[in-house]
Amino acid sequence: MEAGVKLGMQSIPIATACTIYHKFFYEINLDAYDPYLVAMSSLYLAGKVEEQHLRTRDIINVSNRYFHPGSEPLELDAHFWALRDSIVQCELLVLRVLRFQVSFQHPHKVFSDDLTKPVIDNIVSDLIQIYTMDTEIP
């Protein structure tokens, strides 16, 4: 979430990135994949889904600065290009694991004066599922 804020993302794309991240690790063993790479890929994919496109270089630099405070932006060397390729490959993996279902109805988008009981029950169910996933992932 912090990386999304530093990238200037709006709240809906950040919420989408969090949902993608949590749903991915709900389907896959947490130890099987690097959670930081999945987080960067989730931000990248959420930007595409919510039409707030981000450059991979920006995601890499913000993430690098977050994990290594005070460091300089990465040089455009072999390490940078390998990391960029990893993000793109991980994005494809995330899409396959989630069966390309990466559009979500976020609860805070549907609040209005004419909420019905089934809609509220659905929102509460979704929130419980998200919070349950959040406690299972460190």
C-alpha positions in Angstrom: 0.0 0.0 0.0 2.8 2.4 0.8 4.4 1.8 -2.6 1.1 2.5 -4.2 0.7 5.8 -2.3 4.3 6.8 -3.2 3.6 6.0 -6.9 0.6 8.4 -6.7 -2.0 5.7 -7.3 -5.6 6.4 -6.4 -7.4 4.4 -3.7 -9.2 2.0 -6.1 -6.0 0.8 -7.9 -4.3 0.3 -4.5 -7.3 -1.7 -3.3 -7.2 -3.8 -6.5 -3.5 -4.4 -6.0 -4.1 -5.6 -2.4 -6.9 -7.8 -3.5 -4.9 -9.3 -6.3 -2.0 -10.0 -3.9 -4.1 -11.6 -1.3 -6.1 -13.7 -3.7 -2.9 -14.9 -5.3 -1.5 -16.1 -2.0 -4.8 -17.6 -1.0 -4.5 -19.9 -4.1 -0.7 -20.5 -3.9 1.6 -21.6 -1.1 3.2 -18.5 0.4 6.7 -20.0 0.5 6.6 -20.9 -3.2 7.0 -17.3 -4.5 8.8 -14.1 -3.5 6.1 -11.9 -1.8 7.9 -8.7 -2.8 8.0 -9.6 -6.5 4.3 -10.6 -6.3 3.5 -7.2 -4.7 5.3 -5.3 -7.5 3.5 -7.4 -10.1 0.2 -6.8 -8.3 0.8 -3.0 -8.4 1.7 -3.2 -12.1 -1.4 -5.3 -12.9 -3.8 -3.2 -10.8 -2.6 -0.1 -12.7 -3.6 -1.8 -15.9 -6.9 -3.1 -14.6 -8.0 0.2 -13.2 -6.5 2.2 -16.1 -3.9 4.0 -14.0 -0.9 2.7 -15.9 2.4 2.7 -14.1 5.9 2.3 -15.6 7.7 -0.8 -14.4 10.8 1.4 -13.9 8.8 3.6 -11.4 7.5 0.5 -9.6 11.1 -0.9 -9.4 12.6 2.4 -8.1 9.9 3.0 -5.5 10.1 -0.6 -4.3 13.9 -0.5 -4.2 13.9 2.8 -2.2 11.3 1.3 0.2 13.4 -1.9 0.8 16.7 0.0 0.8 16.1 3.5 2.2 18.6 6.1 1.1 19.7 4.1 -1.9 20.0 5.5 -5.4 17.7 4.4 -8.2 18.9 1.3 -9.9 21.1 1.6 -13.0 19.8 0.3 -16.3 22.0 -2.7 -16.1 21.5 -6.5 -16.3 20.1 -6.6 -12.8 17.4 -4.0 -13.6 16.3 -5.7 -16.8 16.2 -9.1 -15.1 14.0 -7.6 -12.3 11.8 -6.0 -14.9 11.4 -9.3 -16.8 10.6 -11.0 -13.5 7.8 -8.6 -12.8 6.3 -9.1 -16.3 6.6 -12.9 -15.9 5.1 -12.8 -12.4 2.2 -10.7 -13.8 1.4 -13.5 -16.3 1.6 -16.1 -13.5 -0.8 -14.1 -11.3 -3.2 -13.8 -14.2 -3.2 -17.5 -14.8 -3.5 -18.4 -11.1 -6.5 -16.0 -10.7 -7.9 -17.3 -14.0 -7.8 -13.8 -15.4 -10.5 -12.6 -12.9 -8.8 -9.4 -11.7 -11.8 -7.0 -11.8 -13.3 -6.6 -8.4 -16.3 -4.8 -6.9 -14.8 -3.0 -4.0 -17.1 -2.3 -1.1 -16.4 1.4 -0.9 -17.5 1.9 -4.5 -21.1 0.7 -4.0 -22.2 2.7 -0.9 -25.3 4.7 -1.7 -28.7 5.6 -0.2 -30.4 2.6 -1.8 -28.4 -0.3 -0.3 -30.4 -3.4 0.0 -29.8 -6.2 2.5 -28.4 -8.7 -0.1 -25.9 -6.1 -1.2 -24.8 -5.3 2.4 -24.6 -9.0 3.1 -22.3 -9.5 0.1 -20.1 -6.6 1.1 -19.8 -8.0 4.7 -19.0 -11.4 3.3 -16.3 -10.0 1.0 -14.8 -8.0 3.9 -14.7 -11.0 6.2 -12.9 -13.0 3.5 -10.4 -10.3 2.8 -9.6 -9.8 6.6 -9.4 -13.6 7.0 -6.8 -13.7 4.2 -4.9 -10.8 5.7 -4.4 -12.7 9.0 -3.1 -15.8 7.2 -0.4 -13.9 5.3 2.5 -12.4 7.3 
